[in-house]
């Protein structure tokens, strides 16, 4: 028995040595793996420098990388027309794009000294205008084809914008196409910007042979292509610039407007390759409060903010993207100010009832300022663009369009919903006093754009 006990005591140190060796081996293996992690592979030439720094930081801290991997939240579900808020709270005051960086070599591009192209009057001119015929534009929208849908007068087509103390360069189709040769011109925004896009196509399509032009609807992005000039004129539906549940170009009339004020890549990924960009956003912010669903919110809780505050957040996101990503040296960007409405006839004819329905003459008083111009909105646009301090040219179409109470489709357009006999008996009740007949006011916006290209 003693011998057996002694024999066991003699084996114990051997077992300890084996265990010790196994522990040392395990530690060495861990160190080797960590060493491999530390050996960072060279980054490809196109890799974003900020992303490289981010990756390197975590590679040098394996424990942090592990924690990040374990706690990583999935990307937010894209907003669509079915998106909802689980609950709504008051706006917290959160801002992501609070500081807009000024791009290098930037500076506001002014108008020629002594000239204000946006201050003037409308002149009746049935010699040089209209610049095209409604029936000659095969791509004309039924929402804007007023003559086709029964408007009895054509006077709205003959008005020409005359700035004070200077003249607009006369519209030249060939010159405009040469400016666009080999380029992508993209309009980005809401239905008012879509109207300007349609105007541009109608202004230009007659100079391109029918077999050398085409239009390709791609849901959110629609493209008119002119093969002869290797150029495109495009429209991107993005009514609030940032991602929203109203980004469907057709089905976007929703009872609750939800947007991600910190997410602009859905739209920017499509406009970033364009050579000339024309932006707008306005009316969609005048329809009551909006809901903010931040990208890092995983429970579906939305914050509610008034439309003007939501617009400022969205424009800050847009301005931040422009300052960080837009090539101001080789590309051009424009921002179109608000397009006014004419819902209250008493504003230009005191004591009267109605709206733009049956109006056939512009307002001649240059001091006129209708309620369709929302000054706080104009101030937000100016504030953000001033902070951006870039070569984004402002097309200030607001005042000159405010005079044109006669230029809206009113009842002379296609209405996709069925109108009841009672509604039809009251034309002013369903008149469209927001959009513009073509040919008409939107053509002048493009004449102004032509001056800057």
KOLZA-689273 format. One record per residue (C-alpha): residue number from 1; z negated, y, x. Coordinates in Angstrom, 3 decimals, decimal comma, always signed. Layout:
# KOLZA-689273
k up north east
NUM Z Y X
...
END
This chain:
# KOLZA-689273
k up north east
1 +0,000 +0,000 +0,000
2 -0,816 +2,373 +2,820
3 +2,455 +1,592 +4,493
4 +4,368 +2,377 +1,307
5 +2,601 +5,676 +0,962
6 +3,323 +6,561 +4,516
7 +6,965 +5,610 +4,010
8 +7,280 +8,025 +1,052
9 +5,723 +10,853 +3,024
10 +8,306 +10,239 +5,714
11 +11,221 +10,663 +3,198
12 +9,978 +13,915 +1,666
13 +11,145 +16,250 +4,467
14 +14,654 +14,750 +4,295
15 +14,965 +15,539 +0,602
16 +13,757 +19,094 +1,249
17 +16,401 +19,553 +3,929
18 +19,156 +18,345 +1,592
19 +18,036 +20,720 -1,159
20 +17,800 +23,566 +1,321
21 +21,357 +22,891 +2,549
22 +22,672 +22,828 -1,036
23 +21,032 +26,178 -1,782
24 +22,468 +27,747 +1,365
25 +25,923 +26,378 +0,502
26 +25,740 +27,833 -3,009
27 +24,757 +31,239 -1,667
28 +27,627 +31,178 +0,800
29 +30,098 +30,313 -2,006
30 +28,842 +33,255 -4,090
31 +29,176 +35,602 -1,122
32 +32,722 +34,363 -0,466
33 +33,688 +34,995 -4,123
34 +32,178 +38,474 -4,028
35 +34,044 +39,138 -0,804
36 +37,274 +38,122 -2,535
37 +36,529 +40,493 -5,374
38 +36,014 +43,289 -2,853
39 +39,454 +42,655 -1,381
40 +41,328 +44,974 -3,736
41 +45,054 +44,411 -3,935
42 +47,343 +47,416 -3,293
43 +48,264 +49,288 -6,464
44 +51,936 +49,493 -7,566
45 +53,570 +52,852 -6,995
46 +53,671 +53,640 -10,706
47 +50,010 +52,879 -11,400
48 +48,041 +55,806 -12,749
49 +45,749 +57,183 -10,043
50 +42,897 +57,689 -12,450
51 +43,173 +54,091 -13,607
52 +43,156 +52,891 -9,979
53 +39,938 +54,800 -9,311
54 +38,455 +53,380 -12,475
55 +39,373 +49,803 -11,514
56 +38,125 +50,253 -7,957
57 +34,787 +51,561 -9,150
58 +34,164 +48,444 -11,186
59 +35,532 +46,037 -8,594
60 +33,019 +47,393 -6,115
61 +30,266 +46,732 -8,618
62 +30,727 +43,131 -9,847
63 +27,678 +43,268 -12,049
64 +29,029 +46,348 -13,804
65 +32,385 +44,631 -14,219
66 +30,639 +41,656 -15,771
67 +28,691 +43,860 -18,149
68 +31,852 +45,759 -19,075
69 +33,693 +42,506 -19,781
70 +30,864 +41,148 -21,930
71 +30,370 +44,374 -23,896
72 +34,028 +45,457 -24,150
73 +34,900 +46,503 -27,696
74 +38,330 +45,712 -29,147
75 +40,808 +48,581 -29,503
76 +40,627 +50,436 -32,832
77 +42,713 +49,083 -35,692
78 +45,749 +51,382 -36,144
79 +45,494 +53,667 -39,147
80 +47,861 +53,025 -42,023
81 +48,093 +53,808 -45,727
82 +45,539 +51,069 -46,499
83 +42,888 +52,424 -44,128
84 +39,594 +53,436 -45,701
85 +36,213 +54,815 -44,676
86 +33,158 +52,590 -45,104
87 +31,131 +55,759 -45,642
88 +31,394 +59,483 -44,971
89 +28,999 +61,816 -43,181
90 +29,137 +65,495 -42,275
91 +31,133 +66,537 -39,237
92 +28,932 +66,194 -36,151
93 +30,614 +68,942 -34,144
94 +32,091 +66,445 -31,695
95 +35,004 +67,642 -29,593
96 +36,910 +65,604 -27,064
97 +39,612 +68,071 -26,111
98 +37,361 +71,089 -25,682
99 +38,961 +72,254 -22,448
100 +42,711 +72,601 -22,264
101 +43,997 +72,608 -18,716
102 +46,662 +75,127 -17,757
103 +49,688 +73,331 -16,320
104 +50,981 +74,296 -12,926
105 +53,812 +76,859 -12,869
106 +53,113 +77,704 -16,499
107 +53,239 +81,016 -18,285
108 +54,070 +82,227 -21,779
109 +57,773 +82,877 -22,145
110 +58,170 +86,263 -23,790
111 +61,044 +87,726 -25,720
112 +63,360 +90,164 -23,938
113 +61,552 +93,427 -23,291
114 +61,861 +95,877 -26,159
115 +63,175 +93,306 -28,630
116 +61,377 +91,493 -31,423
117 +63,633 +88,872 -32,921
118 +61,096 +88,066 -35,650
119 +60,790 +91,576 -37,079
120 +63,676 +92,813 -39,208
121 +65,288 +92,485 -42,625
122 +67,656 +90,271 -44,572
123 +71,227 +91,530 -44,946
124 +73,639 +90,191 -47,560
125 +76,640 +88,882 -45,639
126 +79,182 +86,743 -47,480
127 +81,649 +87,033 -44,598
128 +79,897 +85,234 -41,755
129 +77,485 +83,218 -43,915
130 +76,883 +80,479 -44,822
131 +77,419 +78,819 -41,441
132 +78,529 +75,602 -43,169
133 +79,145 +74,317 -46,687
134 +76,648 +72,062 -48,390
135 +79,366 +69,638 -49,503
136 +80,760 +69,343 -45,958
137 +77,531 +67,910 -44,544
138 +77,567 +64,150 -45,244
139 +73,920 +63,782 -44,223
140 +72,557 +66,435 -46,583
141 +69,200 +65,583 -48,166
142 +68,993 +65,504 -51,967
143 +65,702 +67,346 -51,638
144 +67,510 +70,372 -50,184
145 +70,983 +70,227 -51,787
146 +70,346 +72,887 -54,434
147 +73,957 +73,530 -55,446
148 +74,580 +69,807 -55,915
149 +71,583 +69,610 -58,227
150 +72,641 +72,423 -60,488
151 +71,612 +75,736 -59,001
152 +73,938 +78,198 -60,758
153 +74,062 +80,884 -58,043
154 +75,077 +80,775 -54,365
155 +73,561 +84,092 -53,292
156 +70,748 +82,356 -51,391
157 +73,369 +81,123 -48,895
158 +74,707 +84,550 -47,909
159 +71,678 +86,254 -46,411
160 +71,684 +86,917 -42,672
161 +68,613 +87,817 -40,614
162 +68,948 +91,175 -38,850
163 +66,229 +91,994 -36,275
164 +65,320 +95,648 -35,745
165 +66,985 +97,332 -32,742
166 +68,935 +94,259 -31,635
167 +71,332 +91,597 -32,832
168 +71,042 +87,851 -32,753
169 +73,578 +86,146 -30,560
170 +76,197 +84,798 -32,934
171 +75,886 +81,115 -33,685
172 +78,375 +79,070 -31,661
173 +78,680 +75,350 -32,372
174 +80,443 +74,470 -29,112
175 +77,951 +76,424 -27,015
176 +75,043 +74,738 -28,773
177 +76,485 +71,281 -28,121
178 +76,939 +72,150 -24,448
179 +73,266 +73,122 -24,305
180 +72,436 +69,704 -25,747
181 +74,855 +67,642 -23,660
182 +73,098 +64,585 -22,265
183 +69,808 +65,562 -23,930
184 +67,449 +64,548 -26,697
185 +66,448 +67,290 -29,126
186 +63,514 +66,124 -31,227
187 +61,815 +67,802 -34,173
188 +58,229 +66,594 -34,661
189 +56,137 +67,345 -37,711
190 +56,218 +67,380 -41,498
191 +58,864 +67,799 -44,209
192 +59,424 +71,486 -43,315
193 +60,369 +70,427 -39,804
194 +62,497 +67,659 -41,261
195 +64,346 +70,356 -43,205
196 +64,971 +72,261 -39,969
197 +66,220 +69,034 -38,372
198 +68,577 +68,482 -41,311
199 +69,787 +72,065 -40,976
200 +70,558 +71,506 -37,289
201 +72,603 +68,394 -38,062
202 +74,581 +70,235 -40,740
203 +75,158 +73,162 -38,361
204 +76,524 +70,884 -35,632
205 +78,087 +67,759 -37,122
206 +81,445 +69,355 -38,008
207 +82,307 +69,720 -34,285
208 +81,992 +65,979 -33,666
209 +84,676 +63,493 -34,855
210 +83,390 +61,315 -37,673
211 +83,888 +58,140 -35,638
212 +81,861 +59,622 -32,765
213 +78,740 +60,415 -34,759
214 +76,121 +58,260 -36,433
215 +72,667 +58,474 -37,922
216 +70,128 +55,730 -37,430
217 +67,031 +55,770 -39,615
218 +64,174 +54,073 -37,826
219 +61,429 +54,620 -40,365
220 +59,194 +57,115 -38,593
221 +61,924 +58,202 -36,150
222 +65,415 +59,096 -37,379
223 +68,205 +59,726 -34,871
224 +71,555 +61,514 -35,210
225 +73,803 +60,637 -32,268
226 +76,892 +62,456 -30,981
227 +78,686 +60,124 -28,579
228 +81,047 +62,774 -27,227
229 +78,125 +64,797 -25,900
230 +75,794 +61,857 -25,181
231 +73,218 +63,780 -27,180
232 +70,809 +63,056 -30,012
233 +69,096 +65,207 -32,636
234 +65,990 +63,393 -33,798
235 +63,179 +63,762 -36,283
236 +59,740 +62,191 -35,834
237 +57,457 +62,138 -38,854
238 +54,019 +63,230 -37,601
239 +52,618 +65,647 -40,201
240 +49,247 +66,185 -38,485
241 +50,438 +65,512 -34,903
242 +47,597 +63,022 -34,221
243 +47,382 +59,484 -35,619
244 +46,653 +59,385 -39,356
245 +46,878 +57,169 -42,429
246 +49,758 +59,390 -43,612
247 +52,133 +58,420 -40,820
248 +54,378 +56,435 -43,156
249 +57,457 +58,680 -43,581
250 +57,894 +57,654 -47,229
251 +54,607 +56,433 -48,690
252 +52,096 +59,052 -47,582
253 +50,728 +60,578 -50,773
254 +47,191 +59,316 -50,463
255 +43,975 +60,406 -52,194
256 +42,041 +60,388 -48,921
257 +43,462 +61,762 -45,680
258 +42,084 +60,019 -42,581
259 +42,967 +60,924 -39,006
260 +41,928 +60,126 -35,461
261 +41,464 +63,483 -33,741
262 +41,219 +61,786 -30,334
263 +44,363 +59,649 -30,666
264 +47,799 +61,161 -30,152
265 +49,575 +58,374 -28,275
266 +51,145 +56,845 -31,398
267 +53,420 +59,877 -31,645
268 +53,413 +61,084 -28,040
269 +54,786 +57,736 -26,871
270 +57,924 +58,527 -28,869
271 +58,329 +62,212 -28,108
272 +57,471 +62,068 -24,385
273 +61,041 +61,206 -23,349
274 +62,704 +64,031 -25,316
275 +64,200 +66,989 -23,436
276 +63,686 +69,643 -26,105
277 +60,758 +69,409 -28,517
278 +60,239 +71,439 -31,692
279 +56,780 +70,986 -33,253
280 +55,167 +72,145 -36,462
281 +52,099 +71,366 -38,574
282 +50,653 +73,389 -41,405
283 +50,756 +72,503 -45,114
284 +49,001 +69,187 -44,778
285 +45,883 +71,014 -43,641
286 +45,789 +73,129 -46,833
287 +45,061 +70,235 -49,186
288 +41,284 +70,053 -48,926
289 +38,896 +68,363 -46,484
290 +40,031 +65,567 -44,168
291 +38,204 +62,544 -42,781
292 +37,781 +61,965 -39,053
293 +37,631 +58,372 -37,838
294 +36,999 +58,468 -34,099
295 +38,559 +55,754 -31,955
296 +35,196 +54,413 -30,780
297 +33,783 +54,147 -34,301
298 +33,569 +50,409 -35,088
299 +31,737 +50,576 -38,415
300 +34,340 +52,628 -40,284
301 +32,075 +55,643 -40,733
302 +34,112 +58,834 -41,151
303 +33,131 +62,438 -40,642
304 +34,337 +65,024 -43,145
305 +35,652 +68,389 -42,005
306 +37,540 +71,195 -43,717
307 +41,288 +71,264 -43,231
308 +41,289 +74,219 -40,868
309 +38,723 +72,578 -38,586
310 +40,711 +69,354 -38,612
311 +43,857 +71,238 -37,688
312 +42,157 +72,834 -34,703
313 +40,984 +69,436 -33,426
314 +44,460 +67,971 -33,828
315 +46,124 +70,902 -32,109
316 +43,660 +70,703 -29,228
317 +44,607 +67,047 -28,772
318 +48,291 +68,032 -28,841
319 +47,749 +70,905 -26,394
320 +45,782 +68,679 -24,026
321 +48,630 +66,159 -23,993
322 +51,189 +68,888 -23,361
323 +49,157 +70,388 -20,507
324 +48,648 +67,009 -18,870
325 +51,982 +65,284 -19,451
326 +54,800 +67,666 -20,319
327 +57,360 +68,537 -17,643
328 +57,618 +72,280 -18,194
329 +59,994 +72,756 -15,271
330 +62,738 +70,516 -16,650
331 +62,085 +70,461 -20,370
332 +61,553 +72,922 -23,225
333 +59,009 +72,977 -26,030
334 +58,779 +75,120 -29,159
335 +56,147 +75,531 -31,852
336 +57,244 +76,722 -35,297
337 +54,662 +78,777 -37,184
338 +53,787 +78,212 -40,816
339 +56,463 +78,215 -43,482
340 +55,189 +80,332 -46,406
341 +55,167 +79,289 -50,050
342 +55,870 +81,374 -53,151
343 +53,673 +80,032 -55,944
344 +52,564 +83,316 -57,557
345 +55,189 +85,711 -58,874
346 +52,568 +88,354 -59,627
347 +52,278 +88,968 -55,866
348 +55,765 +90,486 -55,635
349 +56,065 +91,503 -59,281
350 +52,632 +92,596 -60,571
351 +51,902 +91,622 -64,135
352 +54,373 +88,739 -64,136
353 +53,758 +85,031 -64,481
354 +55,536 +82,180 -62,793
355 +56,578 +81,403 -59,242
356 +59,793 +81,075 -57,236
357 +61,694 +79,638 -60,211
358 +64,772 +81,708 -61,107
359 +64,291 +84,113 -58,176
360 +67,626 +85,258 -56,712
361 +66,843 +88,150 -54,376
362 +64,695 +88,434 -51,228
363 +61,698 +90,749 -51,088
364 +62,772 +94,024 -49,488
365 +59,366 +95,540 -48,680
366 +58,526 +94,791 -45,066
367 +54,849 +95,395 -45,824
368 +54,772 +92,435 -48,216
369 +52,309 +89,684 -47,297
370 +51,952 +86,846 -49,782
371 +49,128 +84,358 -50,162
372 +51,491 +81,699 -48,839
373 +50,618 +83,066 -45,403
374 +47,182 +81,800 -44,436
375 +45,995 +84,090 -41,657
376 +43,136 +81,839 -40,419
377 +45,704 +79,106 -39,808
378 +47,886 +81,501 -37,842
379 +44,830 +82,422 -35,784
380 +44,103 +78,770 -34,969
381 +47,687 +78,288 -33,772
382 +47,532 +81,420 -31,653
383 +44,135 +80,460 -30,224
384 +45,251 +77,003 -29,113
385 +48,600 +78,158 -27,759
386 +46,917 +80,975 -25,827
387 +44,480 +78,530 -24,256
388 +47,384 +76,274 -23,388
389 +49,088 +79,258 -21,741
390 +52,272 +77,277 -21,238
391 +55,986 +77,659 -21,667
392 +55,737 +76,587 -25,281
393 +57,869 +79,138 -27,114
394 +56,520 +80,246 -30,468
395 +59,168 +80,521 -33,192
396 +57,413 +82,931 -35,522
397 +59,356 +82,279 -38,696
398 +56,464 +83,174 -41,026
399 +57,041 +86,801 -41,968
400 +60,820 +86,636 -42,171
401 +60,561 +83,557 -44,408
402 +57,913 +85,234 -46,570
403 +60,562 +87,658 -47,828
404 +62,721 +84,796 -49,116
405 +61,192 +83,976 -52,481
406 +64,739 +83,154 -53,593
407 +65,372 +80,472 -50,980
408 +63,396 +77,541 -52,424
409 +64,891 +74,615 -54,370
410 +62,587 +75,247 -57,366
411 +63,957 +72,790 -59,972
412 +67,330 +72,296 -58,256
413 +66,642 +69,197 -56,220
414 +66,186 +65,485 -56,718
415 +62,751 +64,480 -57,988
416 +61,923 +60,857 -57,291
417 +59,247 +60,646 -59,961
418 +60,209 +60,644 -63,646
419 +59,488 +63,977 -65,318
420 +58,305 +63,980 -68,920
421 +60,074 +66,065 -71,603
422 +57,008 +68,305 -71,767
423 +57,176 +68,966 -68,015
424 +60,923 +69,586 -68,155
425 +60,362 +72,212 -70,829
426 +58,288 +74,239 -68,345
427 +60,452 +74,631 -65,218
428 +57,887 +76,691 -63,300
429 +55,387 +73,831 -63,616
430 +57,401 +71,527 -61,382
431 +59,331 +73,989 -59,241
432 +59,438 +73,271 -55,512
433 +58,374 +76,553 -53,914
434 +57,631 +74,935 -50,558
435 +60,889 +73,595 -49,113
436 +64,142 +75,507 -48,559
437 +67,663 +75,105 -49,917
438 +70,452 +74,346 -47,442
439 +72,415 +76,279 -46,379
440 +69,657 +78,842 -46,230
441 +66,445 +79,953 -44,555
442 +66,044 +76,953 -42,237
443 +69,429 +77,735 -40,672
444 +68,013 +81,048 -39,475
445 +65,129 +79,214 -37,808
446 +67,751 +77,279 -35,836
447 +69,665 +80,461 -35,016
448 +66,438 +81,753 -33,480
449 +65,990 +78,492 -31,585
450 +69,540 +78,933 -30,267
451 +68,542 +82,283 -28,739
452 +65,971 +80,603 -26,448
453 +67,874 +77,523 -25,315
END
